[in-house]
Amino acid sequence: MNKDISYRRADYGFSYRVAAVIIENGKALLQRFNGEYAFIGGQVMENETAEEAVKREFMEEVHSGIEVDKMYAVGETFFTWDDIPYQQIGLYFKAHIPESSDIPRDGTFHGYDEYENKRVDLDFCWIPLSELHSIPLYPKEIIDHIISGADHIMHFISRD
């Protein structure tokens, strides 16, 4: 069984994360958990490409496939989780939902994932691009890149 490319020590943690940036009809598809928002994704596993990981994570959480279009952003994120400093390398892919998918194209719908052998219920929301600055969306550094419609690969550093 492959393992996530991440580790946690008593004094430091690291993770390699991927996420899908999906924009349709002026709205972004986001995951909402504990009142905060993020792009749908998760950890890359050993011997897995980043593109394979983002497709797998989307399937695990949303229970539907996506098509990856291209690399969109690379982030170096520093944050604290459970009082432990973390460093995360994040790859963000522009992606789209196939026409044949039955994913709702508006509002909120529900999914789930498993974390530490426990079910975690998740909400997925279509949020208008004009509202992205008014919600707790992480990483916030990518918001202006999305709103502007930029098409080049962005690199950002986030220290929260």
Secondary structure as GFF3:
##gff-version 3
##sequence-region A 1 160
A	DSSP	beta_strand	6	8	.	.	.	ID=ss1
A	DSSP	beta_strand	13	21	.	.	.	ID=ss2
A	DSSP	beta_strand	23	24	.	.	.	ID=ss3
A	DSSP	beta_strand	27	33	.	.	.	ID=ss4
A	DSSP	beta_strand	36	38	.	.	.	ID=ss5
A	DSSP	beta_strand	41	43	.	.	.	ID=ss6
A	DSSP	alpha_helix	50	62	.	.	.	ID=ss7
A	DSSP	beta_strand	67	81	.	.	.	ID=ss8
A	DSSP	beta_strand	84	96	.	.	.	ID=ss9
A	DSSP	beta_strand	108	115	.	.	.	ID=ss10
A	DSSP	beta_strand	118	128	.	.	.	ID=ss11
A	DSSP	three_ten_helix	129	134	.	.	.	ID=ss12
A	DSSP	beta_strand	137	138	.	.	.	ID=ss13
A	DSSP	three_ten_helix	140	142	.	.	.	ID=ss14
A	DSSP	alpha_helix	143	147	.	.	.	ID=ss15
A	DSSP	beta_strand	154	159	.	.	.	ID=ss16
###
